[in-house]
């Protein structure tokens, strides 16, 4: 692991990407954020021994080896992945969980096969409506609860990749080697690593990581009644300058990224007067479905002092970032404008 990563826990490993590494459209593999519920395998499984099973509500259960995957039609997709609790520590009211700032997000180009191609081989039964993923990683803790998540069949068939490459290299061990599920535009909680089994179900999978953890709920609310964490919502982050950085008088280049999960980002606006007025930022770099847009704004400053910058993203459907995040007990989905503003000094 890169030594500059901010480690929040070592067992399981949870570490975020430093802000300055988020200035690139591609987030390098060695600084891509780490989010785990269980133990990372100590060594990579031998590809000759690895098998993927597809079972449950299918017409013909399958067992597939890695060579078979490599012979299938290849898919390549850019995708911005974000931890469900990213920016949790920026909330005004404390929420439970790892204290992420903005570094629980990254963008990579992933290579693999479309999940739908494998499901079509197995034959989806008429009563199948959900797809569950299970890895071969070992759970931590006395309860020994496996990390199993399911997604709706519609998402599985439309835009879910089984990835074996990350930024042109074989999938790193800590990111799921040899294969991980990648529900494009959805949070990392829906992207199970070290994949070994895919099971089709008539109902969503019932279990701790579906019913108790990744649910948006308030204090006193039964978490099982909360909405499931799935698609990433519209959000922008500022990646330059650093918070409290001291800069010379003149032009200051503000850099950032904006992303909206399954929806394209339409524009990013910048405010230097606490949200009273907004100016358009300029997009820079590639524009790909499911991937963030990098942007910049050149700010001319002629006087010394403290300056605060806010950014606001809008998606193609007209959905705007909220000025303030909506709080929930586990701090999921913080996309508030004010929470993500930065202040720096000029002298």
Order of alpha helices (4+ residues) and beta strands (2+ residues): beta-beta-beta-beta-alpha-beta-beta-alpha-beta-beta-alpha-beta-beta-beta-beta-alpha-beta-beta-beta-beta-beta-beta-beta-beta-beta-beta-beta
